[in-house]
Amino acid sequence: MANIEVKGGRDGLVLVLPETGTQGQLLASLYHYLSTKGDFFKGAEIWVEIGQRRMAEGEVAQLRELLSQWDVTLLALRTADQPRPAPALDGFEGGNGVGEGGTPLATVSAESSDALTVRRTLRGGQIIRHPGSVTVIGDVNPGAEIVAGGDVVVWGVLRGVVHAGAMGDDDAIVCALKLEPTQLRISAQIAISPEEPKAKRGRLWQRIGPRAPECAFLQEGRIVVEKWSGK
């Protein structure tokens, strides 16, 4: 079977499934794919592109059930003869998602897994989820979240939750002009700000040198933060 791919679309994440193979083969491939991508998809709402493949109602239900094991919500299907996604769930409404309290979610505007640039401040409740790297020109406020398959760079203050290398990339980095996240993750490693006195989970990162624009990365299985040289 062809490979499963993920890309960013105007409405968020799009999972591209193979057009060939049996339903059983498709589900087995998807299970393996999701199992190898860490927590990148956890809690995501996605669109699924199936091309020429035809899926009966029961098969869509199987797909939805499999995705739910990773806390993934199937919003809609997109086929070759129906480029605009068709609802995959009863009561589906189009448009961008909303966070708790009706806060609009920040949507992904890139059409591939290339770098995504967000030119605004992320407010609490807003989420950016992208398979590539993410650059934010603005602040990331407490309660906002960024989940990226690649690097995360914030040209501002990072005070929200950030997860770089969420698909298993140990070489991913997190850089910000002011790095004060409530939670910082790189690949499978997790840390909580050493400035947070009530930190109960994760391993506190090691900060090297005085506070300045900083970059976080993995070193010997531990998250290390040092001065951002820009090189």
Stockholm file with secondary structure:
# STOCKHOLM 1.0

chainA/1-231         MANIEVKGGRDGLVLVLPETGTQGQLLASLYHYLSTKGDFFKGAEIWVEIGQRRMAEGEVAQLRELLSQWDVTLLALRTADQPRPAPALDGFEGGNGVGEGGTPLATVSAESSDALTVRRTLRGGQIIRHPGSVTVIGDVNPGAEIVAGGDVVVWGVLRGVVHAGAMGDDDAIVCALKLEPTQLRISAQIAISPEEPKAKRGRLWQRIGPRAPECAFLQEGRIVVEKWSGK
#=GR chainA/1-231 SS CCCCEEEEETTEEEEECCSSSCHHHHHHHHHHHHHTSTTTTTTCEEEEEEETCCCCHHHHHHHHHHHHTTTCEEEEEEETTEEEEEECSTTCCCSCCBCGGGCBCCCCCCSSSSCEEECSCBCTTCEEEESSCEEESSCBCTTCEEEESSCEEEEEEECSEEEESTTTCTTCCEEEEEECCSEEEETTEEECCTTCTTCCSSCCCEEESSSSSEEEEEETTEEEEEECCCC
#=GC SS_cons         CCCCEEEEETTEEEEECCSSSCHHHHHHHHHHHHHTSTTTTTTCEEEEEEETCCCCHHHHHHHHHHHHTTTCEEEEEEETTEEEEEECSTTCCCSCCBCGGGCBCCCCCCSSSSCEEECSCBCTTCEEEESSCEEESSCBCTTCEEEESSCEEEEEEECSEEEESTTTCTTCCEEEEEECCSEEEETTEEECCTTCTTCCSSCCCEEESSSSSEEEEEETTEEEEEECCCC
//
